[in-house]
Structures are given as C-alpha cells and as structure tokens.
C-alpha cells in the first residue's frame, strides 16, 4: 500500500460535463464511464505544452472527479474553468474532503463509504481508494511502501513524476505520455492540433528513456554527454535502491543521440546504458 495522500480534487457535474472536460483534457473522458477505472490525462495549453498531469474518475453518483498534484487545486480549477462560459457544468472543490490510498496487486472489497477504482498509476495493476477524510475505517493489512521503495518501483517501471521528469511547459510526448494520457480519436481539445502534428511527424527533440547502471556506480542526476563531450540528454531520477547488481534511472535523450556518458560523483566517466525492454 502507498501511504494516503491528499491530492487536489475537483468535482464536475452537469449535463455538459463530459463534453466540456473532453475539450480541456487530452484523455477521452468517456473511457471512465461505469465507475471501474481511473485514467491519467494531461492538461495542456494552446501550444500543446503541459500545464498539469491529472487523473480522471467517475464517482459513484455519476459526477467526474479530476485529481491533480497536492496544493494545485486553485490553479487547476482556474485553468479548467477558464473556458467555462455557457456550459451546464458545476465545479466543487473536494480537496481536504477525501484522501487517496493506493494498493498494488489484490485488495479486499472496500468498506462502505470508500470508492475504489482500478489504476495503474505506478506502472503495475493497482487500486485507488478514495476515503472520506472524516472516516475512521481501518486500512487492510498491506505492507506500506516507504519513500525509497516507492521511488524504486516508480523508476523501475519508467513512470515519470511531476517535478522530476514532468515539468510545466514540456511536450507530453517527450515523456511518453502519448501512450497513456492522450486520445487521438476523441476530437478537439486545447492543444490538440500541436500534439496531433507531433504524432504525424513521429518525432520530438527528446524522449524519456530508462537506464541501468552497475549498482556500485555513484550515479547522480545531471547531464549526459556524447563522445565529443556535447550535452545529449540528462538523468532526472536515480533509484535509491539496487537489485540483481543494477540500479535503475530515468532521464531524457536527445533525438539521434548515440552512446552517451555521465560523470559519477567520484569524477569518473561512465557509459549510460539504455534499458532494452
């Protein structure tokens, strides 16, 4: 189990909610209908650049919940309602009214009052529990992932994190979010034209890449250089844990980059090995 957190949480309801949110988010909102799954999505500007990464959930009462980074509720609401003019949509800030716990693997049926949704937020099958803040229910007996364990799982599964691999102003396909967060079939949304052109061109200037290093190497976030010493990318997240003699890492490689190298904390240059799977 991942320790409960309190993300930004906005509730949208009204006759035009699905149409309206489909015009604001990169994900096809209709996919969460039926209340079984939560899906990731991007919020982009008119140039297709990332503003927020969120998850979408259909609540038990049919309203749609949009959850974002902790503390972002005011900015997220301002962005999503900027284009809300004559639509039949009401927005309520539910932040602080629910906490989010996440379970990996099998989990018992939720107790009354808890909303459960399937979610692959850490790159493996899991389940979100949305728990009312005032509830005193006991959580199931699951091992709680510590900070290091959770970070190692995230990095090993190639899941980008806000503030590390994901930053405001980047293009979502750079972080491979086109495979998880973007619908190319649902129609127009803010930034759709740019993102569709990127797909047609089949290229961006850099791509999120998974790396593996010898467990003994002292690896730190920083630039990657090519054989001529020119910057060809950078490491963004290094796993705090090792296994089977290797350490996983995430970073970006520029398009067309060949062999790249990093300088470890001891000043020695090492080749960065791209993970093959």
N, C-alpha and C positions, 0 to 999 in steps of 0.2 A: 504494500500500500504506500502511496505517496501522501505525506502529511497534508492535511487540509489547508487550503489557501482561500483567500477572499479576492477573487478577480473582479474587475469592473463588470457589471452586469446590467444590461438594458433589456426591458421587455417592450415588444412591439405588438400591437393588436389593432384590429380594424379590418374592414372589407378590402382595403387596398394594400395590406401589409406585405403579402408575398410579391406582388408586382413592384411595390416601392423598393423593398430590400433587394430584389433581383436587379434593380437599376443602380444599386450602390455597392454591391459586393461582387467579387469575382466568382464565387461559388454559385451553383444553381440551388437556390433556397428550397425548391420543391423536393429535393432529394431527402430532406429530413422529415417530410410528411409521414405521419404514422407514429412518430414518437419513439423510434427504436435506436436511432443513431444521432451522434453529434458529428459535425464536419468542420474542418478548418476552412478559412477563407481569408482573402486579403481585402483591405480597403485601400484603394489607390486614388491618386489624383488624376487630372485630365491628361497628364503626360505618362500615365501608366506606372508612376512611381509609388512605392509602398508608403503608406501612412500608418496602418495598423495591421496586425495579424490577429484574427478573432476566431471564435468557434460559434457555430450556429446550432441551436437546439429547438425543437418544437416541444413546448411544455405540455403537461397533461391536459390543460384547458384549451389547447389549440393556439395559444399565443406563441410568438417566436422570441427566443432569447438570444442576444448577441453578447458574448463574453469576451473581454479584452484584457490587456495587461493590467495588473493591480495598480490602482491610482489613476487610471486613464479615463475614468467614466465621464468627466466633464468634457474633455477634448473629443472623446469618441462620440458622445451624443451631439456635440456641436457639429462635427463633420457629417454624421449620418443624417441629421435633420436640416442641414444647410439647404437641401433641395426639396424639403417637405413644405409644400405650399397649399394645394387644394386637395391633397390626398386624404382619404378616410383612414388615418393612422394615428394612434395614440402611443406615446412613449412614456414609460415609467422607469425610473432608476431603481433597480432592485439591489444595488450594491449594499453590502452590510446585512442584507436580509437572508443571504444564503452563503454557505461555504461549499467549496468543491473538494471532494476527496476522490482520488483515482486509484483503482485497483488493477493490477496486471494479472492476467490469467482468470481462472474461475473465481467467482464471488457469489455468496448466497443471495437469495432474493432480498431486495431492500425492505426495510421495515416501513410501516405506514408513515406517510408524510415525506418520504425520501424519493426523489425522482432519479431513476437510473437510466443511463444511455450508453450504448456501445461507443467506444472511442479508441483510436489508435494514436493517441497524442504522443506516445513515446516510441513509436515505430513498431509496436507489437500490439496484439489484441488486448484490449482492456475495457474497463467500465468506469464511467464517471458517476459519482453520487452527488447530487445537489441536495444539501442538507439544510433545512431552516436553521438560522443562527440561534433561534430560541429553543431548538430541540435539545433534549438531553439523552438521545439514543446512544447506545454503545456501538462502537465500530466493530466489525468482525475481527476475529483473531487472524491477522495477517502480519507478516514481517514488514516493518516500516523501512522504506528505503531512506538511507541517510543522504546528506548532500553529496558526498563523494560517490556513493553507489548510484544515485540517480543521474549524476552528471556523466558517469562512466557509461551507463545504459544509453543515455541520450546520444552521446558522441559515438559510441559503438554502432548505433543504429542510424547514424547520419541525420539526426533530427536537428535542424537549425534552431537557435534560441535568440529571442529578442535581446538586443544589446551586444551580442557576440557575432553571430552570422547574419542576423537580421537588424537592419537599421533603417530609419526613415530616409526616404529618398532613393533607395536602391530599386532595381527592377526585380520583381518576384521571380521570373525565370532564372535569374542568376543563382538563386538559392534552391533551384529545382522545385519550386512551389507550383510550377505548371502541372506537375504530376499529381498533386494532392489538393490544391486550393482553387484551381481555375477551371471553369467550364467554358469550352469553346463552342458550345452548341445552343446556349440558352438565349442569346441575343445581346442587346446593348447594355452596357453599364459604364460608369465613369472610368475612363482609361482603357476601355475595351479595344479601341482602334489600334492603339500603340502595342498592346500585348498581342493582339492578333497578328500584327505585322512581324513581331519578333518570331512568332511561331512559323509564319510563312517563310521567313528568312533562315530559319533553323540555326540561328546563331546569336549569341550575346558576347560581350567582350571578356567575360569571365564566368566561371562556373564553380559552384560549391563542389568540393572534392574531399573524399575520405582518404586519410593517410594512415600508414602503420610505421612504427619505429621500434627499434630494439629497446626492450624495457630498460636497459642500462643507460640509454642516451638521455641527457638532461635537456629536454625539449621545452621551449617556451614560446608563447605567441610572438609572432614577428614576421618579418619579410622572408620571402623565398626568392632566390636569385637563380638565373640561368648560368650556363658555363662561362659566359662573358661577364658575369657579375651584375647584370641588369635585373632589376626587380621584375619578377614574373608571377607574383602572387603573394600570398601571406597565410600564415597559420592563425586561426582565430580561437580555437578551443583545443585544449590538450586534456586527455583523460587523466584524472588524478589516480587511477588505478591501472594495474597491468594484469595480464593473464596470458598464459602459454608463451611467456617470454617476449610479448609485444605490448606496445602502448598505442592506442588509437588517437587520432586527432582529426580535426576538421579545419578546412581553410578554403581559399579560393585560388584557382589557377587561371591565368590569362589565356585567351584563345590562342592556340597554336604553340603553347609552351611545350618544350621537350623535357629533358632532365632538369630538375631543379634541386637546389641545395639550401640548407639552413645552417646557421651558426649556433651551436649549442652554448649553454651558459659557461662552459669551460673554454670557449673561443675556438673550438674545433669545427670545421665544416663537414657536414654530413649530407648525403643524398636523401631527399624526401621520397619515400616510396609510396606510390599511389596504390590504394587498396583495390584489388582486382574484381571483387564481387559486386 
